[in-house]
Amino acid sequence: MPYTQLLNQLIDQSGLTAKEIAERCKQHGQEITASYVSILRKEANERIPSFEVSQALEAVLDAPKDLLVLEGYPRLFRTAAICERALYTRCSCVVDKRESPGRR
């Protein structure tokens, strides 16, 4: 689902106004305006806010952690997942070699 549609769904479910969302985002360290929230809601703009603003919106809208972030920055997370998998594989190989039976 596109970021804007997901954001609109979360806002509609929350029942909060753009002004309330902006005020609550300040409590999460992100100063945004009600106008900016309205801009983000318009599909024609196709704007994706910063990673930090997305996290604040998730918190304010009681959304699962990283739901908006994953939608807004899918390439970032795909790259991170690939790196994590590679690191895990390397670490597993080292651990497996150390723990193999008969090795002292």
N, C-alpha and C positions, 0 to 999 in steps of 0.2 A: 504494500500500500504506500503511495507517495507520502512524503513527509507532511505536506500540508493537510492531506486528508486525515492522516493519523492525528495530527495536532488538533484539528477541528473536532474529531471524534472525542478526544480526551477532554477538550474544553467543554464541549456540550455535555459530556457525562459529569463533569465537575460542577456545573451550574455556576461557575465563577464568571465575573465580568472581566473584560480586558484590564480595567483599572485594578481590580482585586488581584489578578494574576501578576501584574507589574509590581504592585506593592509587596506581594509575597516573594517575588523573585529577589527583591532587595534583601530579604532575610536570609537568602541563600547566596548572597554576595554578588548578585548580578543586577545592575541598575538598568532597567529597560522601561520604556513608556507604554502606556495603553495604546498609543498610536502604533508603536512597533509591533505589539501583539496583533493588532488589526491587520497590519501589513503582512505578517507571517501567515495569517489565516486566508489570505487571498491567493488562490491557486495560480492566477495569472502571473504573479510575481516570481514564483518558483524559488523563493529565497530560503536558504537554510541558515539558521543562526549559528553562531559559534558553538563549539563543543561544550563550553562552559554554560552558555545560555540554555542549550538543550538539556543539560543536566539539571539546571535550576527549574526549568519547565517541568521536567519529569517529577521532581520532588514536589513542586507546587500542585501539580495535577494528579498526584498520587499514582503515577504510572510506574510500571516495573523498571528497575534500574537498567539503563542503557537502551530502552526501547526506542526513544527518539534518536539517540546518538547512533544506534545501529542503522536506522533508516536514513539518517542524514549523511553518514560517513561510512557506507558499506565497504569501500575499498580499503580504508584505514583498518577496519577490523579483519578483513580477509588477509591483509598483509600481516597483521599482528598474529592471527591464528596460524599462518604458515610459519612464521618465525618461532612461535611457541612450540609448534609441533616438531620443528627441526631441533630446537633446544632440548625438548623432552626426549627425542630419539637419541641425541648425543649423550645426554645424562643417563638414560636407561642403559645404553651400551656400556658406559663406564661402570655403573652399578652392577650390571649383569656380570661383567668380567671379574669384578671384585668379589662377588658373592657366589661364583660358580664353585661347585663341590670339587675338592681336590686341589684347589688353589691355596697356597699359603705364602 
